[in-house]
Amino acid sequence: MRIPPESLEWRFKRLRSIVSEWEIRYNQLPEQVISSFEAFDMDSIQLLAEERRNLERLIPEMQEFISRWEEC
């Protein structure tokens, strides 16, 4: 089944929007780590570090996916 091009364009636009939201979230993490450190909340710092690692992996993977499939 072939998907109409407009539908694919919309989907790629949505994926780019998600990546943009991830980048914003990634840039907010240092401030949250500082706040958690000041509150001696080591559990939150651990969760934020894990989230950072996930975003560092997901963002470039999704960008590559979008680039690869938009060219098709």
C-alpha positions in Angstrom: 0.0 0.0 0.0 1.4 3.3 -1.0 1.0 6.4 1.2 0.2 9.7 -0.5 3.2 12.1 -0.5 1.3 14.7 1.5 0.8 12.2 4.3 4.5 11.4 4.3 5.5 15.1 4.3 3.2 15.6 7.3 4.8 12.7 9.1 8.3 13.9 8.5 7.3 17.4 9.7 5.9 15.8 12.9 9.1 13.8 13.4 11.2 17.0 13.0 8.9 18.6 15.6 9.5 15.8 18.0 13.3 16.0 17.5 13.1 19.8 18.2 11.2 19.1 21.4 13.9 16.6 22.4 16.6 19.2 21.8 14.8 21.7 23.9 14.5 19.2 26.7 18.1 18.2 26.3 19.1 21.9 26.8 17.0 22.2 29.9 18.7 19.3 31.7 21.8 21.1 33.0 19.6 23.6 34.9 17.5 20.8 36.4 20.6 18.9 37.4 21.9 22.0 39.2 18.6 22.4 41.0 18.6 18.8 42.0 22.2 19.1 43.2 21.3 22.1 45.4 18.4 20.1 46.9 20.7 17.1 47.4 18.3 15.0 45.3 20.7 12.4 44.0 17.9 10.1 42.7 16.7 12.9 40.4 20.2 13.6 39.2 20.6 9.9 38.3 17.3 10.0 36.3 18.3 13.2 34.6 21.7 11.7 33.6 19.9 8.6 32.2 17.5 10.9 30.3 20.5 12.8 28.9 22.1 9.7 27.6 18.9 8.6 26.0 18.4 11.9 24.3 22.1 11.9 23.1 21.4 8.6 21.4 17.9 9.3 20.1 18.3 12.8 18.6 21.0 11.9 16.1 19.4 8.5 15.3 16.1 10.2 14.5 17.8 12.9 12.5 19.6 10.3 10.5 16.3 8.3 10.0 14.5 11.4 8.8 17.3 12.4 6.4 17.6 8.9 5.0 13.9 8.4 4.3 13.1 11.9 3.1 15.5 11.3 0.3 13.6 8.3 -0.9 
